[in-house]
Amino acid sequence: MDQPFFMPRPIGPVQDPTKTLRDLICSSDLSFLMEAHDGLSAAIAKQAGFKGLWASGLSISSALGYRDASEASWTELVDVVERVADASGLPILVDGDSGFGNFNNARLLAMKLLKHGGAGVCLEDKGFPKVNSFVGDHHRLADIGEFSGRLKAIKDTTGNDLVLVARTEALIAGFGLEEALKRADAYADAGADAILIHSRKSDAGEILAFAKQWQKLPLVIVPTKYYRTPVSTYRDADISTVIWANHTMRAAIAGMREVCSRIAAEESIAGVEAEVATLDEVFSLLRYDELALAEDRYLPKQELTGAPR
C-alpha cells in the first residue's frame, strides 16, 4: 500500500500583516499587542491567542545582553523581527526606538523592517542615543520639526505599506499635557497613523487627561507602570490599543533565575522537573510533528542491521 503523501499544514488565506495591524489599531474595539523578543516568545504569544505582537526594544536588547540605550544595532533588531515573524505569522509593531539616527537612518530601518516581517514601526521623539523611559530623570527630547522629518521620511519611503506610530515622550521628560498635545498634533500632520502616549507614573491620570483631549488619530498606550488601572477604563476613554510591553521577557528572567538557583543549590534537576515545560511541550510549540512527517516522506529509511554508515 502506498504511503500517504506528506502535505504541509495549510496556512489558510494569506493575510496582509500591515492591513491586519492597521485594522487592530484602528478598530473601535480595544486591541492588545503582546511583547515578543524572540521566536519562542512569539510562538507562545500566538498560542495564547494574541492577534498581534510588539517587538519590544527593551526586551530584545535584554535578550541580546544589551542595555536599552541604543546599544543593540538596527541590524540586530531586524534579525530578531524576522525570527519573530517566521515563528508566529502575526503582525508585528516594532519598537524602532528613536530611529537609530537622523531621517535617513529612520527610513532605512523602516525599509528593512518591511522586507523582514515588520508590519509597523513605532518611533519615539528622543534624540539618539536614547535611554529607556524608566531609567534616570534626564530624557532629552528631539526638536519637533526634526522628529517630524523622521516621520515624513518613513512615510515617503513606505507609504501605507507600513503602519507608522509616533510616540511622544513629553510626559516622560517632565513636560505637561500641553506639550504632549502639541507634539502629537505635529506628528499627526507629519503622517503618523497613530499616536503612542507614554507615562512613568503609577496611575493613569495624565494618560486619561491626554485621551480626553485627543481626537485626531488612534491612541496607543503602554501601562507598564499604571498596571492596576482596569482595562474598562481604557475602553471608556476610547483608547485604541494596549501594549503589554515586556512581560514575557520579565517572566523568563524570573523563571530562569528560580530554576538555575534550585539546580545549583540541589545539584540535581529532579526537584524542578515538574515545574518546567516538558520536552513534548517544546516539540509541540515548534511543530516537530511536521518535521517528523517530512522526514518519513523525504529521507531514505536506514537499515538497522549494522552500524550507521
C-alpha positions as protocol buffer text, in pm:
chain_id: "A"
residue {
  index: 1
  type: MET
  ca { x: 0 y: 0 z: 0 }
}
residue {
  index: 2
  type: ASP
  ca { x: 136 y: 342 z: -94 }
}
residue {
  index: 3
  type: GLN
  ca { x: 244 y: 572 z: 182 }
}
residue {
  index: 4
  type: PRO
  ca { x: 26 y: 884 z: 218 }
}
residue {
  index: 5
  type: PHE
  ca { x: 183 y: 1186 z: 53 }
}
residue {
  index: 6
  type: PHE
  ca { x: 305 y: 1443 z: 302 }
}
residue {
  index: 7
  type: MET
  ca { x: 148 y: 1786 z: 270 }
}
residue {
  index: 8
  type: PRO
  ca { x: 249 y: 2081 z: 488 }
}
residue {
  index: 9
  type: ARG
  ca { x: -15 y: 2206 z: 727 }
}
residue {
  index: 10
  type: PRO
  ca { x: -240 y: 2456 z: 545 }
}
residue {
  index: 11
  type: ILE
  ca { x: -169 y: 2813 z: 648 }
}
residue {
  index: 12
  type: GLY
  ca { x: -509 y: 2942 z: 541 }
}
residue {
  index: 13
  type: PRO
  ca { x: -568 y: 3260 z: 345 }
}
residue {
  index: 14
  type: VAL
  ca { x: -254 y: 3472 z: 325 }
}
residue {
  index: 15
  type: GLN
  ca { x: -325 y: 3793 z: 512 }
}
residue {
  index: 16
  type: ASP
  ca { x: -152 y: 4125 z: 463 }
}
residue {
  index: 17
  type: PRO
  ca { x: 16 y: 4178 z: 803 }
}
residue {
  index: 18
  type: THR
  ca { x: 16 y: 4556 z: 763 }
}
residue {
  index: 19
  type: LYS
  ca { x: -357 y: 4562 z: 695 }
}
residue {
  index: 20
  type: THR
  ca { x: -417 y: 4330 z: 988 }
}
residue {
  index: 21
  type: LEU
  ca { x: -215 y: 4551 z: 1221 }
}
residue {
  index: 22
  type: ARG
  ca { x: -386 y: 4864 z: 1089 }
}
residue {
  index: 23
  type: ASP
  ca { x: -726 y: 4703 z: 1148 }
}
residue {
  index: 24
  type: LEU
  ca { x: -626 y: 4615 z: 1505 }
}
residue {
  index: 25
  type: ILE
  ca { x: -507 y: 4965 z: 1586 }
}
residue {
  index: 26
  type: CYS
  ca { x: -797 y: 5142 z: 1412 }
}
residue {
  index: 27
  type: SER
  ca { x: -1068 y: 4910 z: 1540 }
}
residue {
  index: 28
  type: SER
  ca { x: -1347 y: 5053 z: 1752 }
}
residue {
  index: 29
  type: ASP
  ca { x: -1282 y: 4764 z: 1991 }
}
residue {
  index: 30
  type: LEU
  ca { x: -985 y: 4781 z: 2228 }
}
residue {
  index: 31
  type: SER
  ca { x: -696 y: 4576 z: 2089 }
}
residue {
  index: 32
  type: PHE
  ca { x: -399 y: 4420 z: 2266 }
}
residue {
  index: 33
  type: LEU
  ca { x: -43 y: 4361 z: 2146 }
}
residue {
  index: 34
  type: MET
  ca { x: 178 y: 4117 z: 2335 }
}
residue {
  index: 35
  type: GLU
  ca { x: 551 y: 4162 z: 2368 }
}
residue {
  index: 36
  type: ALA
  ca { x: 781 y: 3916 z: 2192 }
}
residue {
  index: 37
  type: HIS
  ca { x: 1159 y: 3921 z: 2189 }
}
residue {
  index: 38
  type: ASP
  ca { x: 1246 y: 3603 z: 2000 }
}
residue {
  index: 39
  type: GLY
  ca { x: 1085 y: 3324 z: 1802 }
}
residue {
  index: 40
  type: LEU
  ca { x: 991 y: 3121 z: 2109 }
}
residue {
  index: 41
  type: SER
  ca { x: 815 y: 3404 z: 2291 }
}
residue {
  index: 42
  type: ALA
  ca { x: 634 y: 3490 z: 1967 }
}
residue {
  index: 43
  type: ALA
  ca { x: 508 y: 3132 z: 1929 }
}
residue {
  index: 44
  type: ILE
  ca { x: 390 y: 3130 z: 2291 }
}
residue {
  index: 45
  type: ALA
  ca { x: 204 y: 3461 z: 2246 }
}
residue {
  index: 46
  type: LYS
  ca { x: 32 y: 3324 z: 1938 }
}
residue {
  index: 47
  type: GLN
  ca { x: -62 y: 3005 z: 2123 }
}
residue {
  index: 48
  type: ALA
  ca { x: -214 y: 3220 z: 2398 }
}
residue {
  index: 49
  type: GLY
  ca { x: -443 y: 3381 z: 2142 }
}
residue {
  index: 50
  type: PHE
  ca { x: -290 y: 3723 z: 2078 }
}
residue {
  index: 51
  type: LYS
  ca { x: -359 y: 3864 z: 1731 }
}
residue {
  index: 52
  type: GLY
  ca { x: -62 y: 4098 z: 1713 }
}
residue {
  index: 53
  type: LEU
  ca { x: 283 y: 4142 z: 1865 }
}
residue {
  index: 54
  type: TRP
  ca { x: 503 y: 4421 z: 2000 }
}
residue {
  index: 55
  type: ALA
  ca { x: 873 y: 4372 z: 1923 }
}
residue {
  index: 56
  type: SER
  ca { x: 998 y: 4546 z: 2235 }
}
residue {
  index: 57
  type: GLY
  ca { x: 1326 y: 4733 z: 2225 }
}
residue {
  index: 58
  type: LEU
  ca { x: 1380 y: 4673 z: 2597 }
}
residue {
  index: 59
  type: SER
  ca { x: 1307 y: 4302 z: 2573 }
}
residue {
  index: 60
  type: ILE
  ca { x: 1511 y: 4242 z: 2259 }
}
residue {
  index: 61
  type: SER
  ca { x: 1806 y: 4437 z: 2400 }
}
residue {
  index: 62
  type: SER
  ca { x: 1784 y: 4242 z: 2726 }
}
residue {
  index: 63
  type: ALA
  ca { x: 1767 y: 3908 z: 2546 }
}
residue {
  index: 64
  type: LEU
  ca { x: 2078 y: 4006 z: 2349 }
}
residue {
  index: 65
  type: GLY
  ca { x: 2259 y: 4110 z: 2666 }
}
residue {
  index: 66
  type: TYR
  ca { x: 2247 y: 4484 z: 2596 }
}
residue {
  index: 67
  type: ARG
  ca { x: 2103 y: 4779 z: 2781 }
}
residue {
  index: 68
  type: ASP
  ca { x: 1803 y: 4957 z: 2632 }
}
residue {
  index: 69
  type: ALA
  ca { x: 2014 y: 5258 z: 2546 }
}
residue {
  index: 70
  type: SER
  ca { x: 2067 y: 5224 z: 2169 }
}
residue {
  index: 71
  type: GLU
  ca { x: 2334 y: 4960 z: 2233 }
}
residue {
  index: 72
  type: ALA
  ca { x: 2171 y: 4699 z: 2009 }
}
residue {
  index: 73
  type: SER
  ca { x: 2205 y: 4792 z: 1641 }
}
residue {
  index: 74
  type: TRP
  ca { x: 1919 y: 4827 z: 1397 }
}
residue {
  index: 75
  type: THR
  ca { x: 2051 y: 4525 z: 1207 }
}
residue {
  index: 76
  type: GLU
  ca { x: 2025 y: 4312 z: 1522 }
}
residue {
  index: 77
  type: LEU
  ca { x: 1671 y: 4439 z: 1573 }
}
residue {
  index: 78
  type: VAL
  ca { x: 1574 y: 4350 z: 1216 }
}
residue {
  index: 79
  type: ASP
  ca { x: 1721 y: 3999 z: 1257 }
}
residue {
  index: 80
  type: VAL
  ca { x: 1508 y: 3937 z: 1566 }
}
residue {
  index: 81
  type: VAL
  ca { x: 1194 y: 4072 z: 1399 }
}
residue {
  index: 82
  type: GLU
  ca { x: 1242 y: 3829 z: 1111 }
}
residue {
  index: 83
  type: ARG
  ca { x: 1259 y: 3537 z: 1357 }
}
residue {
  index: 84
  type: VAL
  ca { x: 950 y: 3661 z: 1541 }
}
residue {
  index: 85
  type: ALA
  ca { x: 762 y: 3685 z: 1211 }
}
residue {
  index: 86
  type: ASP
  ca { x: 872 y: 3338 z: 1098 }
}
residue {
  index: 87
  type: ALA
  ca { x: 775 y: 3178 z: 1429 }
}
residue {
  index: 88
  type: SER
  ca { x: 435 y: 3341 z: 1466 }
}
residue {
  index: 89
  type: GLY
  ca { x: 296 y: 3466 z: 1135 }
}
residue {
  index: 90
  type: LEU
  ca { x: 139 y: 3751 z: 1333 }
}
residue {
  index: 91
  type: PRO
  ca { x: 152 y: 4123 z: 1250 }
}
residue {
  index: 92
  type: ILE
  ca { x: 433 y: 4294 z: 1440 }
}
residue {
  index: 93
  type: LEU
  ca { x: 455 y: 4652 z: 1558 }
}
residue {
  index: 94
  type: VAL
  ca { x: 828 y: 4710 z: 1602 }
}
residue {
  index: 95
  type: ASP
  ca { x: 977 y: 4934 z: 1867 }
}
residue {
  index: 96
  type: GLY
  ca { x: 1211 y: 5139 z: 1649 }
}
residue {
  index: 97
  type: ASP
  ca { x: 1343 y: 5347 z: 1940 }
}
residue {
  index: 98
  type: SER
  ca { x: 1422 y: 5694 z: 1808 }
}
residue {
  index: 99
  type: GLY
  ca { x: 1507 y: 5572 z: 1459 }
}
residue {
  index: 100
  type: PHE
  ca { x: 1878 y: 5497 z: 1519 }
}
residue {
  index: 101
  type: GLY
  ca { x: 1987 y: 5839 z: 1395 }
}
residue {
  index: 102
  type: ASN
  ca { x: 1851 y: 6103 z: 1163 }
}
residue {
  index: 103
  type: PHE
  ca { x: 1578 y: 6084 z: 898 }
}
residue {
  index: 104
  type: ASN
  ca { x: 1796 y: 5872 z: 671 }
}
residue {
  index: 105
  type: ASN
  ca { x: 1862 y: 5607 z: 937 }
}
residue {
  index: 106
  type: ALA
  ca { x: 1492 y: 5604 z: 1023 }
}
residue {
  index: 107
  type: ARG
  ca { x: 1378 y: 5541 z: 668 }
}
residue {
  index: 108
  type: LEU
  ca { x: 1646 y: 5275 z: 620 }
}
residue {
  index: 109
  type: LEU
  ca { x: 1521 y: 5098 z: 934 }
}
residue {
  index: 110
  type: ALA
  ca { x: 1164 y: 5116 z: 805 }
}
residue {
  index: 111
  type: MET
  ca { x: 1257 y: 4970 z: 466 }
}
residue {
  index: 112
  type: LYS
  ca { x: 1446 y: 4681 z: 623 }
}
residue {
  index: 113
  type: LEU
  ca { x: 1166 y: 4605 z: 869 }
}
residue {
  index: 114
  type: LEU
  ca { x: 915 y: 4598 z: 586 }
}
residue {
  index: 115
  type: LYS
  ca { x: 1129 y: 4345 z: 399 }
}
residue {
  index: 116
  type: HIS
  ca { x: 1185 y: 4123 z: 702 }
}
residue {
  index: 117
  type: GLY
  ca { x: 843 y: 4083 z: 859 }
}
residue {
  index: 118
  type: GLY
  ca { x: 756 y: 4409 z: 1033 }
}
residue {
  index: 119
  type: ALA
  ca { x: 402 y: 4538 z: 980 }
}
residue {
  index: 120
  type: GLY
  ca { x: 454 y: 4865 z: 1163 }
}
residue {
  index: 121
  type: VAL
  ca { x: 718 y: 5073 z: 1336 }
}
residue {
  index: 122
  type: CYS
  ca { x: 691 y: 5298 z: 1640 }
}
residue {
  index: 123
  type: LEU
  ca { x: 933 y: 5591 z: 1670 }
}
residue {
  index: 124
  type: GLU
  ca { x: 979 y: 5795 z: 1988 }
}
residue {
  index: 125
  type: ASP
  ca { x: 1068 y: 6163 z: 1990 }
}
residue {
  index: 126
  type: LYS
  ca { x: 1403 y: 6138 z: 2164 }
}
residue {
  index: 127
  type: GLY
  ca { x: 1748 y: 6208 z: 2037 }
}
residue {
  index: 128
  type: PHE
  ca { x: 1999 y: 5938 z: 1952 }
}
residue {
  index: 129
  type: PRO
  ca { x: 2123 y: 5757 z: 2152 }
}
residue {
  index: 130
  type: LYS
  ca { x: 1815 y: 5716 z: 2370 }
}
residue {
  index: 131
  type: VAL
  ca { x: 1774 y: 5572 z: 2718 }
}
residue {
  index: 132
  type: ASN
  ca { x: 1484 y: 5361 z: 2843 }
}
residue {
  index: 133
  type: SER
  ca { x: 1195 y: 5576 z: 2963 }
}
residue {
  index: 134
  type: PHE
  ca { x: 1209 y: 5437 z: 3316 }
}
residue {
  index: 135
  type: VAL
  ca { x: 1583 y: 5489 z: 3369 }
}
residue {
  index: 136
  type: GLY
  ca { x: 1704 y: 5815 z: 3525 }
}
residue {
  index: 137
  type: ASP
  ca { x: 1545 y: 6157 z: 3515 }
}
residue {
  index: 138
  type: HIS
  ca { x: 1713 y: 6313 z: 3213 }
}
residue {
  index: 139
  type: HIS
  ca { x: 1535 y: 6243 z: 2885 }
}
residue {
  index: 140
  type: ARG
  ca { x: 1632 y: 6472 z: 2601 }
}
residue {
  index: 141
  type: LEU
  ca { x: 1353 y: 6524 z: 2352 }
}
residue {
  index: 142
  type: ALA
  ca { x: 1410 y: 6580 z: 1983 }
}
residue {
  index: 143
  type: ASP
  ca { x: 1313 y: 6905 z: 1821 }
}
residue {
  index: 144
  type: ILE
  ca { x: 954 y: 6877 z: 1695 }
}
residue {
  index: 145
  type: GLY
  ca { x: 1045 y: 6975 z: 1340 }
}
residue {
  index: 146
  type: GLU
  ca { x: 1342 y: 6737 z: 1323 }
}
residue {
  index: 147
  type: PHE
  ca { x: 1142 y: 6443 z: 1457 }
}
residue {
  index: 148
  type: SER
  ca { x: 858 y: 6523 z: 1219 }
}
residue {
  index: 149
  type: GLY
  ca { x: 1116 y: 6496 z: 943 }
}
residue {
  index: 150
  type: ARG
  ca { x: 1198 y: 6142 z: 1054 }
}
residue {
  index: 151
  type: LEU
  ca { x: 829 y: 6052 z: 1038 }
}
residue {
  index: 152
  type: LYS
  ca { x: 787 y: 6211 z: 695 }
}
residue {
  index: 153
  type: ALA
  ca { x: 1090 y: 6024 z: 563 }
}
residue {
  index: 154
  type: ILE
  ca { x: 941 y: 5691 z: 672 }
}
residue {
  index: 155
  type: LYS
  ca { x: 601 y: 5777 z: 526 }
}
residue {
  index: 156
  type: ASP
  ca { x: 751 y: 5893 z: 197 }
}
residue {
  index: 157
  type: THR
  ca { x: 954 y: 5571 z: 175 }
}
residue {
  index: 158
  type: THR
  ca { x: 697 y: 5310 z: 280 }
}
residue {
  index: 159
  type: GLY
  ca { x: 364 y: 5481 z: 216 }
}
residue {
  index: 160
  type: ASN
  ca { x: 78 y: 5276 z: 356 }
}
residue {
  index: 161
  type: ASP
  ca { x: 280 y: 4954 z: 342 }
}
residue {
  index: 162
  type: LEU
  ca { x: 398 y: 5009 z: 699 }
}
residue {
  index: 163
  type: VAL
  ca { x: 190 y: 5132 z: 994 }
}
residue {
  index: 164
  type: LEU
  ca { x: 365 y: 5435 z: 1146 }
}
residue {
  index: 165
  type: VAL
  ca { x: 312 y: 5504 z: 1516 }
}
residue {
  index: 166
  type: ALA
  ca { x: 457 y: 5824 z: 1662 }
}
residue {
  index: 167
  type: ARG
  ca { x: 542 y: 5804 z: 2032 }
}
residue {
  index: 168
  type: THR
  ca { x: 577 y: 6118 z: 2234 }
}
residue {
  index: 169
  type: GLU
  ca { x: 788 y: 6112 z: 2549 }
}
residue {
  index: 170
  type: ALA
  ca { x: 679 y: 6458 z: 2659 }
}
residue {
  index: 171
  type: LEU
  ca { x: 526 y: 6329 z: 2984 }
}
residue {
  index: 172
  type: ILE
  ca { x: 828 y: 6105 z: 3048 }
}
residue {
  index: 173
  type: ALA
  ca { x: 1058 y: 6407 z: 3012 }
}
residue {
  index: 174
  type: GLY
  ca { x: 855 y: 6607 z: 3265 }
}
residue {
  index: 175
  type: PHE
  ca { x: 667 y: 6834 z: 3029 }
}
residue {
  index: 176
  type: GLY
  ca { x: 296 y: 6882 z: 3072 }
}
residue {
  index: 177
  type: LEU
  ca { x: -14 y: 6791 z: 2881 }
}
residue {
  index: 178
  type: GLU
  ca { x: 5 y: 7097 z: 2656 }
}
residue {
  index: 179
  type: GLU
  ca { x: 348 y: 6997 z: 2521 }
}
residue {
  index: 180
  type: ALA
  ca { x: 234 y: 6638 z: 2468 }
}
residue {
  index: 181
  type: LEU
  ca { x: -69 y: 6751 z: 2269 }
}
residue {
  index: 182
  type: LYS
  ca { x: 137 y: 6998 z: 2064 }
}
residue {
  index: 183
  type: ARG
  ca { x: 382 y: 6727 z: 1969 }
}
residue {
  index: 184
  type: ALA
  ca { x: 108 y: 6477 z: 1888 }
}
residue {
  index: 185
  type: ASP
  ca { x: -59 y: 6735 z: 1661 }
}
residue {
  index: 186
  type: ALA
  ca { x: 266 y: 6789 z: 1472 }
}
residue {
  index: 187
  type: TYR
  ca { x: 328 y: 6417 z: 1435 }
}
residue {
  index: 188
  type: ALA
  ca { x: -23 y: 6363 z: 1301 }
}
residue {
  index: 189
  type: ASP
  ca { x: 45 y: 6633 z: 1042 }
}
residue {
  index: 190
  type: ALA
  ca { x: 374 y: 6458 z: 954 }
}
residue {
  index: 191
  type: GLY
  ca { x: 188 y: 6142 z: 853 }
}
residue {
  index: 192
  type: ALA
  ca { x: 167 y: 5921 z: 1162 }
}
residue {
  index: 193
  type: ASP
  ca { x: -112 y: 5662 z: 1160 }
}
residue {
  index: 194
  type: ALA
  ca { x: -146 y: 5655 z: 1540 }
}
residue {
  index: 195
  type: ILE
  ca { x: -7 y: 5826 z: 1849 }
}
residue {
  index: 196
  type: LEU
  ca { x: 150 y: 5647 z: 2147 }
}
residue {
  index: 197
  type: ILE
  ca { x: 144 y: 5849 z: 2468 }
}
residue {
  index: 198
  type: HIS
  ca { x: 377 y: 5721 z: 2741 }
}
residue {
  index: 199
  type: SER
  ca { x: 390 y: 5779 z: 3116 }
}
residue {
  index: 200
  type: ARG
  ca { x: 607 y: 5663 z: 3405 }
}
residue {
  index: 201
  type: LYS
  ca { x: 351 y: 5738 z: 3676 }
}
residue {
  index: 202
  type: SER
  ca { x: 183 y: 5465 z: 3877 }
}
residue {
  index: 203
  type: ASP
  ca { x: -165 y: 5592 z: 3796 }
}
residue {
  index: 204
  type: ALA
  ca { x: -323 y: 5661 z: 3458 }
}
residue {
  index: 205
  type: GLY
  ca { x: -433 y: 6017 z: 3535 }
}
residue {
  index: 206
  type: GLU
  ca { x: -216 y: 6202 z: 3284 }
}
residue {
  index: 207
  type: ILE
  ca { x: -282 y: 5940 z: 3017 }
}
residue {
  index: 208
  type: LEU
  ca { x: -657 y: 5975 z: 3060 }
}
residue {
  index: 209
  type: ALA
  ca { x: -628 y: 6354 z: 3055 }
}
residue {
  index: 210
  type: PHE
  ca { x: -446 y: 6329 z: 2722 }
}
residue {
  index: 211
  type: ALA
  ca { x: -703 y: 6085 z: 2585 }
}
residue {
  index: 212
  type: LYS
  ca { x: -987 y: 6318 z: 2681 }
}
residue {
  index: 213
  type: GLN
  ca { x: -846 y: 6597 z: 2463 }
}
residue {
  index: 214
  type: TRP
  ca { x: -702 y: 6387 z: 2180 }
}
residue {
  index: 215
  type: GLN
  ca { x: -931 y: 6322 z: 1884 }
}
residue {
  index: 216
  type: LYS
  ca { x: -722 y: 6307 z: 1567 }
}
residue {
  index: 217
  type: LEU
  ca { x: -570 y: 5956 z: 1547 }
}
residue {
  index: 218
  type: PRO
  ca { x: -597 y: 5619 z: 1723 }
}
residue {
  index: 219
  type: LEU
  ca { x: -430 y: 5627 z: 2064 }
}
residue {
  index: 220
  type: VAL
  ca { x: -189 y: 5359 z: 2185 }
}
residue {
  index: 221
  type: ILE
  ca { x: -76 y: 5319 z: 2547 }
}
residue {
  index: 222
  type: VAL
  ca { x: 179 y: 5111 z: 2742 }
}
residue {
  index: 223
  type: PRO
  ca { x: 52 y: 5063 z: 3101 }
}
residue {
  index: 224
  type: THR
  ca { x: 372 y: 4912 z: 3241 }
}
residue {
  index: 225
  type: LYS
  ca { x: 373 y: 5140 z: 3546 }
}
residue {
  index: 226
  type: TYR
  ca { x: -2 y: 5206 z: 3590 }
}
residue {
  index: 227
  type: TYR
  ca { x: -86 y: 4836 z: 3561 }
}
residue {
  index: 228
  type: ARG
  ca { x: -356 y: 4846 z: 3829 }
}
residue {
  index: 229
  type: THR
  ca { x: -587 y: 5051 z: 3607 }
}
residue {
  index: 230
  type: PRO
  ca { x: -883 y: 4837 z: 3494 }
}
residue {
  index: 231
  type: VAL
  ca { x: -900 y: 4770 z: 3121 }
}
residue {
  index: 232
  type: SER
  ca { x: -1257 y: 4901 z: 3122 }
}
residue {
  index: 233
  type: THR
  ca { x: -1113 y: 5247 z: 3191 }
}
residue {
  index: 234
  type: TYR
  ca { x: -925 y: 5235 z: 2862 }
}
residue {
  index: 235
  type: ARG
  ca { x: -1238 y: 5132 z: 2676 }
}
residue {
  index: 236
  type: ASP
  ca { x: -1433 y: 5418 z: 2832 }
}
residue {
  index: 237
  type: ALA
  ca { x: -1157 y: 5659 z: 2724 }
}
residue {
  index: 238
  type: ASP
  ca { x: -1174 y: 5537 z: 2360 }
}
residue {
  index: 239
  type: ILE
  ca { x: -813 y: 5421 z: 2370 }
}
residue {
  index: 240
  type: SER
  ca { x: -741 y: 5206 z: 2068 }
}
residue {
  index: 241
  type: THR
  ca { x: -459 y: 4970 z: 2164 }
}
residue {
  index: 242
  type: VAL
  ca { x: -288 y: 4847 z: 2479 }
}
residue {
  index: 243
  type: ILE
  ca { x: 66 y: 4710 z: 2459 }
}
residue {
  index: 244
  type: TRP
  ca { x: 176 y: 4457 z: 2721 }
}
residue {
  index: 245
  type: ALA
  ca { x: 531 y: 4564 z: 2666 }
}
residue {
  index: 246
  type: ASN
  ca { x: 785 y: 4344 z: 2845 }
}
residue {
  index: 247
  type: HIS
  ca { x: 619 y: 4067 z: 3041 }
}
residue {
  index: 248
  type: THR
  ca { x: 739 y: 3756 z: 2859 }
}
residue {
  index: 249
  type: MET
  ca { x: 1097 y: 3877 z: 2897 }
}
residue {
  index: 250
  type: ARG
  ca { x: 1048 y: 3950 z: 3266 }
}
residue {
  index: 251
  type: ALA
  ca { x: 872 y: 3617 z: 3318 }
}
residue {
  index: 252
  type: ALA
  ca { x: 1163 y: 3440 z: 3150 }
}
residue {
  index: 253
  type: ILE
  ca { x: 1411 y: 3613 z: 3383 }
}
residue {
  index: 254
  type: ALA
  ca { x: 1213 y: 3517 z: 3692 }
}
residue {
  index: 255
  type: GLY
  ca { x: 1165 y: 3157 z: 3578 }
}
residue {
  index: 256
  type: MET
  ca { x: 1525 y: 3102 z: 3470 }
}
residue {
  index: 257
  type: ARG
  ca { x: 1663 y: 3258 z: 3787 }
}
residue {
  index: 258
  type: GLU
  ca { x: 1448 y: 3029 z: 4004 }
}
residue {
  index: 259
  type: VAL
  ca { x: 1539 y: 2714 z: 3812 }
}
residue {
  index: 260
  type: CYS
  ca { x: 1911 y: 2794 z: 3796 }
}
residue {
  index: 261
  type: SER
  ca { x: 1920 y: 2870 z: 4169 }
}
residue {
  index: 262
  type: ARG
  ca { x: 1740 y: 2546 z: 4254 }
}
residue {
  index: 263
  type: ILE
  ca { x: 1964 y: 2331 z: 4037 }
}
residue {
  index: 264
  type: ALA
  ca { x: 2279 y: 2496 z: 4174 }
}
residue {
  index: 265
  type: ALA
  ca { x: 2167 y: 2450 z: 4535 }
}
residue {
  index: 266
  type: GLU
  ca { x: 2033 y: 2095 z: 4497 }
}
residue {
  index: 267
  type: GLU
  ca { x: 2290 y: 1971 z: 4248 }
}
residue {
  index: 268
  type: SER
  ca { x: 2006 y: 1791 z: 4074 }
}
residue {
  index: 269
  type: ILE
  ca { x: 1731 y: 1855 z: 3821 }
}
residue {
  index: 270
  type: ALA
  ca { x: 1487 y: 1614 z: 3989 }
}
residue {
  index: 271
  type: GLY
  ca { x: 1332 y: 1883 z: 4207 }
}
residue {
  index: 272
  type: VAL
  ca { x: 1249 y: 2121 z: 3922 }
}
residue {
  index: 273
  type: GLU
  ca { x: 1139 y: 1873 z: 3657 }
}
residue {
  index: 274
  type: ALA
  ca { x: 771 y: 1905 z: 3740 }
}
residue {
  index: 275
  type: GLU
  ca { x: 791 y: 2285 z: 3732 }
}
residue {
  index: 276
  type: VAL
  ca { x: 934 y: 2337 z: 3384 }
}
residue {
  index: 277
  type: ALA
  ca { x: 785 y: 2278 z: 3041 }
}
residue {
  index: 278
  type: THR
  ca { x: 813 y: 1921 z: 2920 }
}
residue {
  index: 279
  type: LEU
  ca { x: 1010 y: 1842 z: 2607 }
}
residue {
  index: 280
  type: ASP
  ca { x: 684 y: 1736 z: 2445 }
}
residue {
  index: 281
  type: GLU
  ca { x: 552 y: 2088 z: 2504 }
}
residue {
  index: 282
  type: VAL
  ca { x: 860 y: 2232 z: 2338 }
}
residue {
  index: 283
  type: PHE
  ca { x: 825 y: 1997 z: 2043 }
}
residue {
  index: 284
  type: SER
  ca { x: 455 y: 2077 z: 2005 }
}
residue {
  index: 285
  type: LEU
  ca { x: 510 y: 2453 z: 2023 }
}
residue {
  index: 286
  type: LEU
  ca { x: 769 y: 2445 z: 1746 }
}
residue {
  index: 287
  type: ARG
  ca { x: 582 y: 2191 z: 1527 }
}
residue {
  index: 288
  type: TYR
  ca { x: 822 y: 1899 z: 1545 }
}
residue {
  index: 289
  type: ASP
  ca { x: 536 y: 1676 z: 1429 }
}
residue {
  index: 290
  type: GLU
  ca { x: 559 y: 1833 z: 1084 }
}
residue {
  index: 291
  type: LEU
  ca { x: 932 y: 1769 z: 1077 }
}
residue {
  index: 292
  type: ALA
  ca { x: 879 y: 1401 z: 1158 }
}
residue {
  index: 293
  type: LEU
  ca { x: 624 y: 1366 z: 878 }
}
residue {
  index: 294
  type: ALA
  ca { x: 862 y: 1533 z: 636 }
}
residue {
  index: 295
  type: GLU
  ca { x: 1145 y: 1302 z: 734 }
}
residue {
  index: 296
  type: ASP
  ca { x: 921 y: 999 z: 678 }
}
residue {
  index: 297
  type: ARG
  ca { x: 845 y: 1124 z: 331 }
}
residue {
  index: 298
  type: TYR
  ca { x: 1177 y: 1257 z: 209 }
}
residue {
  index: 299
  type: LEU
  ca { x: 1461 y: 1078 z: 392 }
}
residue {
  index: 300
  type: PRO
  ca { x: 1562 y: 722 z: 295 }
}
residue {
  index: 301
  type: LYS
  ca { x: 1500 y: 454 z: 553 }
}
residue {
  index: 302
  type: GLN
  ca { x: 1814 y: 345 z: 737 }
}
residue {
  index: 303
  type: GLU
  ca { x: 1890 y: -26 z: 768 }
}
residue {
  index: 304
  type: LEU
  ca { x: 1923 y: -131 z: 1131 }
}
residue {
  index: 305
  type: THR
  ca { x: 2128 y: -445 z: 1071 }
}
residue {
  index: 306
  type: GLY
  ca { x: 2461 y: -276 z: 1135 }
}
residue {
  index: 307
  type: ALA
  ca { x: 2630 y: 41 z: 1245 }
}
residue {
  index: 308
  type: PRO
  ca { x: 2528 y: 358 z: 1064 }
}
residue {
  index: 309
  type: ARG
  ca { x: 2748 y: 440 z: 766 }
}
